[in-house]
Amino acid sequence: MPNDYHLADQCFLTGLIGAPIAHSASPAMHERAAQALGARCHYHLIEVAGADRDKLRALLDSVRLLGFAGVNITFPYKEAVVELLDELSPSAAAMQAVNTVVVRDGRLIGHNTDTTGFARAAGDLVEASKRGPVALVGAGGVGKAIAFALAHLGVATIRVFDTDVAKTRAIAAALGSRATIVAADDVEAALRGAVGLVNATPIGMLPNRGTPVSEHLLHDGLWVADAVYSPLWTPLLTAAKARGARVMTGRELAIYQAADAFELFTGLTPSTDVMGKAFDAVMAKRYAATNAA
């Protein structure tokens, strides 16, 4: 970076497209990360429910025209945006799911930092369990990304359950020989012989208080991770911890995927410690508000 380059002169417009997203900690993480680097960032929540192809295209065209450095994409649009972009990174092209869109010279380029973020977050759990089989519940956009991360971490067998079997087949086709995908008939079948479990569905995200896995299927021989972070301790993780399982909340995935996205948007490397403190502050405020209600 040239010596005369002034970060204070840099202001990045970024954001998030999805629904529901009012709970997102991303604005705090991205804006605080920029501030710590001496730059500025405005991270705008673009909550649009039920957008069809034409509306999504209009949203992305607005991102292109209004000077955004990029936007994150979340549920339910991670797969729907793929065909609307100008270019995809190799990993995003392979999985056909995008959570980060970068604007470069008027072109929209899709990436997936759910994959890199989950790999960073879950690496120790996977290594400690000797890269044994993992049960993955949910084969949508985030499920695909997590399957790729698990394969990258050396997990040879991923047992996937989704009510839409076609989505499981799509993951198997995308991964090819990188991992063996077993389509499970139900959650119990997915967990048979597994050493790890990942919830990649929105089940458990507030205001939903459900769980994708019955408590009796959890045990102390499992590690359990949840992609949901609102609440941080989902019913699944609370039950898993009570059963003696090693658990990973959605905190680490949220922070690491945000850090990777921030770097793609800005070209700057953020502090994950700073982003983590911003995330924790948001969650603490939310917890206090909930208890006061």
PyMOL commands that set and color helices and strands:
alter all, ss='L'
color gray80, all
select helices_A, chain A and resi 7-9+26-36+53-65+82-84+90-95+113-128+141-152+165-178+187-191+215-217+235-242+251-266+272-292
alter helices_A, ss='H'
color red, helices_A
select strands_A, chain A and resi 11-18+40-47+70-73+87-88+100-104+107-111+134-137+157-161+180-183+196-199+223-226+246-248
alter strands_A, ss='S'
color yellow, strands_A
deselect
rebuild
show_as cartoon
